[in-house]
Amino acid sequence: MKMGVHKDDIAPALGRADEVFMLQPEQLSWEVADIANQCVQPAYWNANLDRLVDMIVAKAQPTDHILVMSNGSFGGIHQKILDKLKLK
């Protein structure tokens, strides 16, 4: 994923999501904004993990399901979202 081999498959794979939020890590050689622009639903991105979490939590509604897709701990995003949702 980091090398962008599958980047053309990402937007279609996210097609059934209501909204998409993506992180633009510094070490990524391609732009996630390109994927966001290809999405058929509202898609947002940010280079800062904490700001991305704030964006997710701001949009989240009580009956929403939030799916985090990552190949690692992703900077602790799971717990960060849960902690901020508790404060909402």
N, CA, C and O atoms as CSV, one atom per row, in Angstrom:
chain,resi,resn,atom,element,x,y,z
A,1,MET,N,N,0.819,-1.190,0.000
A,1,MET,CA,C,0.000,0.000,0.000
A,1,MET,C,C,0.864,1.255,0.000
A,1,MET,O,O,0.567,2.217,-0.709
A,2,LYS,N,N,1.919,1.245,0.785
A,2,LYS,CA,C,2.758,2.438,0.892
A,2,LYS,C,C,3.372,2.827,-0.445
A,2,LYS,O,O,3.590,4.009,-0.712
A,3,MET,N,N,3.650,1.839,-1.282
A,3,MET,CA,C,4.273,2.116,-2.572
A,3,MET,C,C,3.257,2.552,-3.618
A,3,MET,O,O,3.638,2.999,-4.700
A,4,GLY,N,N,1.974,2.430,-3.311
A,4,GLY,CA,C,0.944,2.872,-4.239
A,4,GLY,C,C,0.539,1.847,-5.274
A,4,GLY,O,O,-0.169,2.177,-6.225
A,5,VAL,N,N,0.976,0.603,-5.107
A,5,VAL,CA,C,0.661,-0.444,-6.078
A,5,VAL,C,C,-0.849,-0.629,-6.218
A,5,VAL,O,O,-1.346,-0.849,-7.322
A,6,HIS,N,N,-1.572,-0.541,-5.119
A,6,HIS,CA,C,-3.019,-0.779,-5.126
A,6,HIS,C,C,-3.848,0.505,-5.054
A,6,HIS,O,O,-5.062,0.438,-4.862
A,7,LYS,N,N,-3.227,1.650,-5.200
A,7,LYS,CA,C,-3.953,2.906,-4.970
A,7,LYS,C,C,-5.132,3.101,-5.912
A,7,LYS,O,O,-6.109,3.750,-5.538
A,8,ASP,N,N,-5.068,2.563,-7.114
A,8,ASP,CA,C,-6.185,2.711,-8.050
A,8,ASP,C,C,-7.387,1.864,-7.661
A,8,ASP,O,O,-8.484,2.064,-8.183
A,9,ASP,N,N,-7.189,0.924,-6.751
A,9,ASP,CA,C,-8.273,0.051,-6.303
A,9,ASP,C,C,-8.946,0.550,-5.030
A,9,ASP,O,O,-9.979,0.017,-4.625
A,10,ILE,N,N,-8.379,1.554,-4.406
A,10,ILE,CA,C,-8.884,1.988,-3.098
A,10,ILE,C,C,-10.253,2.649,-3.196
A,10,ILE,O,O,-11.176,2.229,-2.499
A,11,ALA,N,N,-10.413,3.654,-4.027
A,11,ALA,CA,C,-11.700,4.367,-4.117
A,11,ALA,C,C,-12.847,3.419,-4.467
A,11,ALA,O,O,-13.886,3.481,-3.810
A,12,PRO,N,N,-12.710,2.541,-5.473
A,12,PRO,CA,C,-13.805,1.606,-5.751
A,12,PRO,C,C,-14.086,0.663,-4.580
A,12,PRO,O,O,-15.238,0.302,-4.340
A,13,ALA,N,N,-13.050,0.265,-3.856
A,13,ALA,CA,C,-13.247,-0.636,-2.719
A,13,ALA,C,C,-14.004,0.042,-1.580
A,13,ALA,O,O,-14.629,-0.635,-0.764
A,14,LEU,N,N,-13.954,1.346,-1.519
A,14,LEU,CA,C,-14.637,2.102,-0.465
A,14,LEU,C,C,-16.033,2.556,-0.886
A,14,LEU,O,O,-16.689,3.304,-0.160
A,15,GLY,N,N,-16.478,2.117,-2.030
A,15,GLY,CA,C,-17.713,2.600,-2.630
A,15,GLY,C,C,-18.970,2.481,-1.799
A,15,GLY,O,O,-19.904,3.259,-1.998
A,16,ARG,N,N,-19.032,1.538,-0.875
A,16,ARG,CA,C,-20.251,1.368,-0.078
A,16,ARG,C,C,-20.221,2.133,1.244
A,16,ARG,O,O,-21.201,2.131,1.987
A,17,ALA,N,N,-19.120,2.773,1.529
A,17,ALA,CA,C,-19.032,3.582,2.751
A,17,ALA,C,C,-19.839,4.865,2.566
A,17,ALA,O,O,-19.926,5.397,1.459
A,18,ASP,N,N,-20.423,5.355,3.644
A,18,ASP,CA,C,-21.161,6.619,3.582
A,18,ASP,C,C,-20.210,7.809,3.496
A,18,ASP,O,O,-20.472,8.780,2.786
A,19,GLU,N,N,-19.119,7.720,4.221
A,19,GLU,CA,C,-18.081,8.749,4.209
A,19,GLU,C,C,-16.738,8.062,4.402
A,19,GLU,O,O,-16.662,6.970,4.964
A,20,VAL,N,N,-15.682,8.712,3.930
A,20,VAL,CA,C,-14.339,8.145,4.023
A,20,VAL,C,C,-13.399,9.197,4.608
A,20,VAL,O,O,-13.455,10.371,4.240
A,21,PHE,N,N,-12.544,8.761,5.516
A,21,PHE,CA,C,-11.530,9.622,6.121
A,21,PHE,C,C,-10.182,8.938,5.950
A,21,PHE,O,O,-10.037,7.760,6.277
A,22,MET,N,N,-9.198,9.666,5.440
A,22,MET,CA,C,-7.892,9.072,5.165
A,22,MET,C,C,-6.769,9.929,5.726
A,22,MET,O,O,-6.849,11.156,5.761
A,23,LEU,N,N,-5.724,9.246,6.161
A,23,LEU,CA,C,-4.525,9.924,6.644
A,23,LEU,C,C,-3.496,9.995,5.527
A,23,LEU,O,O,-3.307,9.032,4.784
A,24,GLN,N,N,-2.836,11.135,5.411
A,24,GLN,CA,C,-1.722,11.308,4.469
A,24,GLN,C,C,-0.421,11.270,5.274
A,24,GLN,O,O,0.057,12.312,5.723
A,25,PRO,N,N,0.153,10.084,5.462
A,25,PRO,CA,C,1.418,10.015,6.207
A,25,PRO,C,C,2.556,10.695,5.443
A,25,PRO,O,O,2.555,10.727,4.212
A,26,GLU,N,N,3.509,11.228,6.174
A,26,GLU,CA,C,4.648,11.906,5.548
A,26,GLU,C,C,5.409,10.991,4.599
A,26,GLU,O,O,5.848,11.423,3.533
A,27,GLN,N,N,5.565,9.728,4.985
A,27,GLN,CA,C,6.392,8.818,4.213
A,27,GLN,C,C,5.695,8.249,2.975
A,27,GLN,O,O,6.314,7.513,2.207
A,28,LEU,N,N,4.444,8.572,2.775
A,28,LEU,CA,C,3.719,8.067,1.609
A,28,LEU,C,C,4.137,8.858,0.374
A,28,LEU,O,O,4.131,10.088,0.382
A,29,SER,N,N,4.498,8.146,-0.678
A,29,SER,CA,C,5.026,8.818,-1.876
A,29,SER,C,C,3.933,9.294,-2.825
A,29,SER,O,O,4.233,9.955,-3.819
A,30,TRP,N,N,2.683,8.975,-2.544
A,30,TRP,CA,C,1.570,9.395,-3.392
A,30,TRP,C,C,0.541,10.124,-2.525
A,30,TRP,O,O,0.573,10.035,-1.297
A,31,GLU,N,N,-0.358,10.832,-3.171
A,31,GLU,CA,C,-1.310,11.700,-2.472
A,31,GLU,C,C,-2.646,10.998,-2.235
A,31,GLU,O,O,-3.286,10.541,-3.182
A,32,VAL,N,N,-3.066,10.913,-0.973
A,32,VAL,CA,C,-4.379,10.344,-0.687
A,32,VAL,C,C,-5.494,11.274,-1.170
A,32,VAL,O,O,-6.631,10.834,-1.335
A,33,ALA,N,N,-5.187,12.531,-1.392
A,33,ALA,CA,C,-6.179,13.462,-1.945
A,33,ALA,C,C,-6.669,12.974,-3.303
A,33,ALA,O,O,-7.829,13.189,-3.656
A,34,ASP,N,N,-5.799,12.317,-4.066
A,34,ASP,CA,C,-6.213,11.754,-5.354
A,34,ASP,C,C,-7.285,10.692,-5.158
A,34,ASP,O,O,-8.228,10.609,-5.945
A,35,ILE,N,N,-7.148,9.881,-4.116
A,35,ILE,CA,C,-8.149,8.856,-3.804
A,35,ILE,C,C,-9.440,9.537,-3.354
A,35,ILE,O,O,-10.527,9.160,-3.789
A,36,ALA,N,N,-9.320,10.534,-2.488
A,36,ALA,CA,C,-10.504,11.256,-2.006
A,36,ALA,C,C,-11.286,11.848,-3.172
A,36,ALA,O,O,-12.517,11.820,-3.173
A,37,ASN,N,N,-10.588,12.375,-4.147
A,37,ASN,CA,C,-11.249,12.967,-5.315
A,37,ASN,C,C,-11.948,11.929,-6.182
A,37,ASN,O,O,-12.885,12.263,-6.907
A,38,GLN,N,N,-11.511,10.684,-6.121
A,38,GLN,CA,C,-12.125,9.614,-6.911
A,38,GLN,C,C,-13.333,8.993,-6.218
A,38,GLN,O,O,-14.125,8.304,-6.861
A,39,CYS,N,N,-13.482,9.224,-4.933
A,39,CYS,CA,C,-14.583,8.615,-4.178
A,39,CYS,C,C,-15.921,9.211,-4.611
A,39,CYS,O,O,-16.019,10.400,-4.912
A,40,VAL,N,N,-16.951,8.358,-4.635
A,40,VAL,CA,C,-18.290,8.815,-5.009
A,40,VAL,C,C,-19.013,9.451,-3.817
A,40,VAL,O,O,-19.965,10.209,-4.002
A,41,GLN,N,N,-18.574,9.151,-2.624
A,41,GLN,CA,C,-19.166,9.700,-1.407
A,41,GLN,C,C,-18.240,10.783,-0.854
A,41,GLN,O,O,-17.112,10.926,-1.326
A,42,PRO,N,N,-18.694,11.541,0.130
A,42,PRO,CA,C,-17.801,12.522,0.740
A,42,PRO,C,C,-16.548,11.829,1.285
A,42,PRO,O,O,-16.641,10.826,1.993
A,43,ALA,N,N,-15.397,12.367,0.952
A,43,ALA,CA,C,-14.127,11.790,1.399
A,43,ALA,C,C,-13.221,12.918,1.878
A,43,ALA,O,O,-13.081,13.950,1.221
A,44,TYR,N,N,-12.623,12.699,3.017
A,44,TYR,CA,C,-11.802,13.720,3.657
A,44,TYR,C,C,-10.430,13.133,3.969
A,44,TYR,O,O,-10.290,11.926,4.164
A,45,TRP,N,N,-9.443,13.980,4.012
A,45,TRP,CA,C,-8.107,13.515,4.366
A,45,TRP,C,C,-7.403,14.592,5.176
A,45,TRP,O,O,-7.768,15.768,5.138
A,46,ASN,N,N,-6.388,14.161,5.904
A,46,ASN,CA,C,-5.573,15.094,6.663
A,46,ASN,C,C,-4.204,14.465,6.874
A,46,ASN,O,O,-4.083,13.242,6.937
A,47,ALA,N,N,-3.190,15.284,6.981
A,47,ALA,CA,C,-1.833,14.797,7.230
A,47,ALA,C,C,-1.550,14.657,8.725
A,47,ALA,O,O,-0.523,14.100,9.112
A,48,ASN,N,N,-2.451,15.158,9.559
A,48,ASN,CA,C,-2.272,15.119,11.005
A,48,ASN,C,C,-3.278,14.143,11.605
A,48,ASN,O,O,-4.485,14.312,11.434
A,49,LEU,N,N,-2.789,13.125,12.303
A,49,LEU,CA,C,-3.664,12.087,12.845
A,49,LEU,C,C,-4.685,12.646,13.829
A,49,LEU,O,O,-5.857,12.275,13.777
A,50,ASP,N,N,-4.260,13.529,14.720
A,50,ASP,CA,C,-5.197,14.078,15.704
A,50,ASP,C,C,-6.292,14.910,15.039
A,50,ASP,O,O,-7.445,14.875,15.467
A,51,ARG,N,N,-5.938,15.646,14.007
A,51,ARG,CA,C,-6.958,16.407,13.272
A,51,ARG,C,C,-7.912,15.467,12.541
A,51,ARG,O,O,-9.113,15.727,12.468
A,52,LEU,N,N,-7.378,14.379,12.004
A,52,LEU,CA,C,-8.228,13.398,11.336
A,52,LEU,C,C,-9.215,12.787,12.328
A,52,LEU,O,O,-10.395,12.625,12.016
A,53,VAL,N,N,-8.736,12.453,13.508
A,53,VAL,CA,C,-9.615,11.923,14.556
A,53,VAL,C,C,-10.696,12.944,14.888
A,53,VAL,O,O,-11.863,12.579,15.022
A,54,ASP,N,N,-10.334,14.204,15.020
A,54,ASP,CA,C,-11.321,15.252,15.297
A,54,ASP,C,C,-12.370,15.329,14.190
A,54,ASP,O,O,-13.555,15.518,14.466
A,55,MET,N,N,-11.937,15.182,12.945
A,55,MET,CA,C,-12.872,15.214,11.815
A,55,MET,C,C,-13.852,14.047,11.894
A,55,MET,O,O,-15.051,14.220,11.680
A,56,ILE,N,N,-13.336,12.863,12.202
A,56,ILE,CA,C,-14.179,11.667,12.298
A,56,ILE,C,C,-15.204,11.837,13.410
A,56,ILE,O,O,-16.395,11.598,13.211
A,57,VAL,N,N,-14.740,12.246,14.564
A,57,VAL,CA,C,-15.625,12.392,15.726
A,57,VAL,C,C,-16.662,13.486,15.487
A,57,VAL,O,O,-17.811,13.339,15.903
A,58,ALA,N,N,-16.288,14.560,14.838
A,58,ALA,CA,C,-17.231,15.645,14.558
A,58,ALA,C,C,-18.372,15.173,13.667
A,58,ALA,O,O,-19.503,15.631,13.826
A,59,LYS,N,N,-18.100,14.279,12.743
A,59,LYS,CA,C,-19.124,13.773,11.821
A,59,LYS,C,C,-19.923,12.612,12.402
A,59,LYS,O,O,-21.044,12.355,11.964
A,60,ALA,N,N,-19.366,11.915,13.372
A,60,ALA,CA,C,-19.987,10.694,13.901
A,60,ALA,C,C,-21.315,10.982,14.597
A,60,ALA,O,O,-21.446,11.938,15.361
A,61,GLN,N,N,-22.289,10.127,14.308
A,61,GLN,CA,C,-23.606,10.188,14.934
A,61,GLN,C,C,-23.788,8.946,15.806
A,61,GLN,O,O,-23.088,7.953,15.608
A,62,PRO,N,N,-24.716,8.982,16.769
A,62,PRO,CA,C,-24.869,7.868,17.717
A,62,PRO,C,C,-25.062,6.482,17.090
A,62,PRO,O,O,-24.613,5.493,17.669
A,63,THR,N,N,-25.699,6.383,15.955
A,63,THR,CA,C,-25.947,5.057,15.365
A,63,THR,C,C,-24.916,4.658,14.310
A,63,THR,O,O,-25.054,3.611,13.678
A,64,ASP,N,N,-23.896,5.474,14.116
A,64,ASP,CA,C,-22.878,5.185,13.104
A,64,ASP,C,C,-21.988,4.014,13.507
A,64,ASP,O,O,-21.793,3.730,14.689
A,65,HIS,N,N,-21.462,3.354,12.501
A,65,HIS,CA,C,-20.429,2.336,12.673
A,65,HIS,C,C,-19.165,2.913,12.053
A,65,HIS,O,O,-19.181,3.355,10.904
A,66,ILE,N,N,-18.089,2.909,12.795
A,66,ILE,CA,C,-16.817,3.439,12.304
A,66,ILE,C,C,-15.876,2.265,12.087
A,66,ILE,O,O,-15.568,1.522,13.019
A,67,LEU,N,N,-15.428,2.108,10.864
A,67,LEU,CA,C,-14.501,1.037,10.503
A,67,LEU,C,C,-13.132,1.650,10.252
A,67,LEU,O,O,-12.988,2.540,9.414
A,68,VAL,N,N,-12.131,1.176,10.975
A,68,VAL,CA,C,-10.758,1.641,10.777
A,68,VAL,C,C,-10.000,0.542,10.051
A,68,VAL,O,O,-9.876,-0.577,10.550
A,69,MET,N,N,-9.498,0.870,8.878
A,69,MET,CA,C,-8.729,-0.094,8.091
A,69,MET,C,C,-7.269,0.331,8.123
A,69,MET,O,O,-6.918,1.420,7.668
A,70,SER,N,N,-6.429,-0.529,8.659
A,70,SER,CA,C,-5.017,-0.208,8.811
A,70,SER,C,C,-4.217,-1.498,8.909
A,70,SER,O,O,-4.746,-2.541,9.291
A,71,ASN,N,N,-2.961,-1.417,8.567
A,71,ASN,CA,C,-2.095,-2.580,8.707
A,71,ASN,C,C,-1.213,-2.461,9.950
A,71,ASN,O,O,-0.159,-3.093,10.034
A,72,GLY,N,N,-1.642,-1.663,10.897
A,72,GLY,CA,C,-0.880,-1.490,12.132
A,72,GLY,C,C,-1.691,-0.728,13.160
A,72,GLY,O,O,-2.908,-0.596,13.029
A,73,SER,N,N,-1.018,-0.231,14.177
A,73,SER,CA,C,-1.731,0.487,15.242
A,73,SER,C,C,-2.189,1.862,14.789
A,73,SER,O,O,-3.045,2.477,15.425
A,74,PHE,N,N,-1.624,2.345,13.692
A,74,PHE,CA,C,-2.077,3.590,13.075
A,74,PHE,C,C,-2.039,4.736,14.070
A,74,PHE,O,O,-2.960,5.550,14.131
A,75,GLY,N,N,-0.958,4.792,14.854
A,75,GLY,CA,C,-0.786,5.890,15.805
A,75,GLY,C,C,-1.779,5.887,16.949
A,75,GLY,O,O,-2.008,6.922,17.576
A,76,GLY,N,N,-2.373,4.736,17.228
A,76,GLY,CA,C,-3.344,4.639,18.309
A,76,GLY,C,C,-4.709,5.200,17.957
A,76,GLY,O,O,-5.470,5.586,18.844
A,77,ILE,N,N,-5.025,5.250,16.673
A,77,ILE,CA,C,-6.276,5.880,16.223
A,77,ILE,C,C,-7.515,5.250,16.846
A,77,ILE,O,O,-8.481,5.953,17.145
A,78,HIS,N,N,-7.499,3.938,17.045
A,78,HIS,CA,C,-8.686,3.273,17.595
A,78,HIS,C,C,-9.051,3.863,18.956
A,78,HIS,O,O,-10.196,4.254,19.182
A,79,GLN,N,N,-8.077,3.924,19.854
A,79,GLN,CA,C,-8.339,4.444,21.193
A,79,GLN,C,C,-8.602,5.941,21.168
A,79,GLN,O,O,-9.419,6.441,21.942
A,80,LYS,N,N,-7.924,6.653,20.293
A,80,LYS,CA,C,-8.148,8.098,20.194
A,80,LYS,C,C,-9.591,8.398,19.796
A,80,LYS,O,O,-10.212,9.307,20.347
A,81,ILE,N,N,-10.119,7.645,18.850
A,81,ILE,CA,C,-11.517,7.838,18.441
A,81,ILE,C,C,-12.445,7.512,19.597
A,81,ILE,O,O,-13.360,8.280,19.898
A,82,LEU,N,N,-12.215,6.374,20.248
A,82,LEU,CA,C,-13.071,5.980,21.372
A,82,LEU,C,C,-13.043,7.025,22.488
A,82,LEU,O,O,-14.085,7.386,23.035
A,83,ASP,N,N,-11.857,7.500,22.816
A,83,ASP,CA,C,-11.742,8.502,23.887
A,83,ASP,C,C,-12.493,9.787,23.542
A,83,ASP,O,O,-13.178,10.356,24.391
A,84,LYS,N,N,-12.365,10.235,22.313
A,84,LYS,CA,C,-13.039,11.487,21.911
A,84,LYS,C,C,-14.551,11.296,21.797
A,84,LYS,O,O,-15.316,12.213,22.095
A,85,LEU,N,N,-14.980,10.111,21.367
A,85,LEU,CA,C,-16.420,9.856,21.280
A,85,LEU,C,C,-17.062,9.884,22.665
A,85,LEU,O,O,-18.203,10.323,22.810
A,86,LYS,N,N,-16.342,9.422,23.673
A,86,LYS,CA,C,-16.865,9.449,25.042
A,86,LYS,C,C,-17.109,10.877,25.522
A,86,LYS,O,O,-17.978,11.119,26.360
A,87,LEU,N,N,-16.341,11.814,24.989
A,87,LEU,CA,C,-16.470,13.220,25.391
A,87,LEU,C,C,-17.542,13.967,24.616
A,87,LEU,O,O,-17.911,15.085,24.974
A,88,LYS,N,N,-18.034,13.355,23.566
A,88,LYS,CA,C,-18.996,14.024,22.686
A,88,LYS,C,C,-20.373,14.073,23.311
A,88,LYS,O,O,-21.306,14.601,22.707
